[in-house]
Amino acid sequence: MYKYIVRGGNKIEGRLSIRGAKNAILPIMAATILSESTSIIHNVPNISDVYMMIKILESIGCKVDYNDDTLVVDSSNINCKEIEEEYVRKMRSSIIIMGAMIGRLDYTKISHPGGCAIGSRPIDIHLKALKELGIRIEEESGFIKCYKDKMVGATIKLEFPSVGATENTILAAVLAKGTTKIYNAAREPEIEDLQNFLNAMGAKVKGAGTNYIEIDGVEKLHGVEHSVIPDRIAVGTYMIASVMTGGRLEVDRVIASHMEPISDKLRSAGCEIEYTKEGLKLKPPKIIQAIDLVRTSPHPGFPTDMQAQIMALMTVANGTSVFHETIFENRFMHCAELIKMGASIKYITENICMVKGVDKLYSASVRSTDLRGGASLVLAALTVNGETEISDIFHVERGYEDFENVLRGLGADINKIEEIEK
Ligand code: UD1
């Protein structure tokens, strides 16, 4: 077990280049299962979730090679139809493998991912969509068995624009007979990247990025070479680090439209953000202004994956902000840890809280509660004149490549050290 030791007070400034998005590479890795050939993927982030997905692919017979930022997956020989329970338990998002497995095979078995720290996270929408494609599903003792007696295109209206359900449906439908129409699809940029990857493999998917996606099934997919889109959430996190410490930041290779929901809120806090040919430039305000309301919603709304980080920013803003988390029912766990550092946060309901900016946060020993919550504590610690200890950083390492070294490169005094068991 490792922890971060952060001595705050330094400006986070300079130039940053960000690797591919966690939420894009995971479904793309699942998609490699659909091809009976080799997929070459560039700009792959070096994060623990990618290693977990590599293990899953290897467990079903894929040959995987990961070097620098390039991942090569040879999926010509899938020799196992079941996904070990342990993997799904450790990485809930591995459920997106289900659509690809049943797309390629006649049967698959996967354990029910269950809830996680941030919510109960049912998969009813995924299962309903697969059933509508003709997949027979049996659920027993926490496992899901999918049988492909037939798989035919269908008209599917998702009850909620779930990212994972949209991806699972696309992954299955690319090899279904006929046309699948998905209404109320999630519009997240990572789904567009999945579409681009699949189309480069010979699939016929259109509409990703909008709430209507149409898929014409094809018989077979072939090898592909693709580069993953930059991680908008990682970029947003480092932008907030700069704003909180008064540093200027330049980020290479961002996609402006992907950044807008985040940039828009940062402008409300007083930041100047300019998109350039290379990426973006951020100039922080002298005084961080409170943003009246931060309400998370599906893309292009404000992303739930940035809620904790922008809350860290608001803890030191001038004024009061209201936070309304609408995507996950338990995504305020970082609040209690921020309060230990002197933040003024009042719970209104389970999903609404009020954050009143304070002049200064102070040193404390805090614990990462989840991936983004952990990142928010590091951001808060960067402002503290003194030493903050942040434990359970394995959460953070699931989604941020080399977090402490990237921050150190931008001026932070942060170290990762092994925790001594008491
Ligand atoms: C993905 C992202 C995650 C992000 C989330 C919302 C990946 C790997 N993860 O997660 O980082 O926070 O989108 O942007 O891409 N729901 C149901 N039934 C379902 C499916 C979802 O009730 O069948 C609910 C969930 O419990 C949750 C909400 O819908 O409350 C959003 O979930 P979803 O969009 O599916 O998120 P994920 O795909 O799990």
Residues whose N, C-alpha, C, O or C-beta is under 5 A from the ligand:
A	BS01	UD1	N23 L26 S93 R121 P122 I123 D124 I125 H126 P161 S162 V163 G164 A165 T304 D305 I327 F328
